[in-house]
Amino acid sequence: MELHNGLQSHYTHNNTTCAKTEHKANLFALNLCENLYKEKNGKYPEYFDLLHKEFGVSEDMLEYLTNDRPII
């Protein structure tokens, strides 16, 4: 009797699902911060540092920015 049969595939599947869900949550949060900044200041932030200073957005979120509004 193997109690751990299929356990590895279960964790692999759940980690992949979490990664996809986390990616979507990060995109949502970053878009929310960008839109809140625009609402407050009348324009989208020109630099990533502005989001960091205003909302505490961490630098690892930089990878989630879209290319239609480049932020340095």
C-alpha positions in Angstrom: 0.0 0.0 0.0 1.5 3.3 -1.1 0.1 6.3 0.7 2.1 8.8 -1.3 1.1 7.5 -4.8 0.4 10.6 -7.0 1.3 13.1 -4.3 4.1 14.7 -6.4 1.8 15.3 -9.3 -0.8 16.8 -6.9 1.7 19.4 -5.6 3.1 20.1 -9.0 -0.5 20.8 -10.3 -1.4 23.0 -7.3 1.9 25.0 -7.6 1.2 25.7 -11.3 -2.3 26.7 -10.5 -1.2 29.0 -7.7 1.4 30.6 -10.0 -1.2 31.4 -12.6 -3.6 32.7 -9.9 -0.8 34.8 -8.3 0.2 36.2 -11.7 -3.4 37.4 -12.3 -3.6 38.8 -8.8 -0.3 40.7 -9.3 -1.6 42.1 -12.6 -4.8 43.2 -11.0 -3.0 44.9 -8.1 -0.5 46.7 -10.3 -3.3 48.0 -12.6 -5.2 49.1 -9.6 -2.2 51.1 -8.3 -1.6 52.6 -11.7 -5.3 53.7 -12.0 -5.3 55.1 -8.4 -2.2 57.1 -9.2 -3.9 58.4 -12.4 -7.0 59.3 -10.5 -5.0 61.2 -7.9 -2.5 62.9 -10.2 -4.4 63.2 -13.5 -1.9 61.0 -15.4 -0.3 57.6 -15.3 3.0 57.5 -13.5 6.1 58.1 -15.7 8.5 56.2 -13.5 8.1 53.0 -11.5 9.6 54.8 -8.4 6.4 56.9 -8.3 4.3 53.8 -7.7 6.8 52.5 -5.2 6.8 55.8 -3.2 3.0 56.3 -3.4 1.8 52.7 -2.8 4.9 50.7 -1.7 4.8 48.6 -4.9 7.9 46.3 -4.8 10.4 46.2 -7.6 9.6 42.6 -8.5 6.2 43.9 -9.8 8.1 45.8 -12.6 7.9 42.6 -14.7 4.1 42.8 -14.7 4.0 46.2 -16.4 2.6 46.4 -19.9 4.5 47.8 -22.8 1.7 50.2 -23.8 2.8 52.5 -20.9 6.5 52.1 -20.5 7.7 52.9 -17.0 11.3 53.0 -16.0 
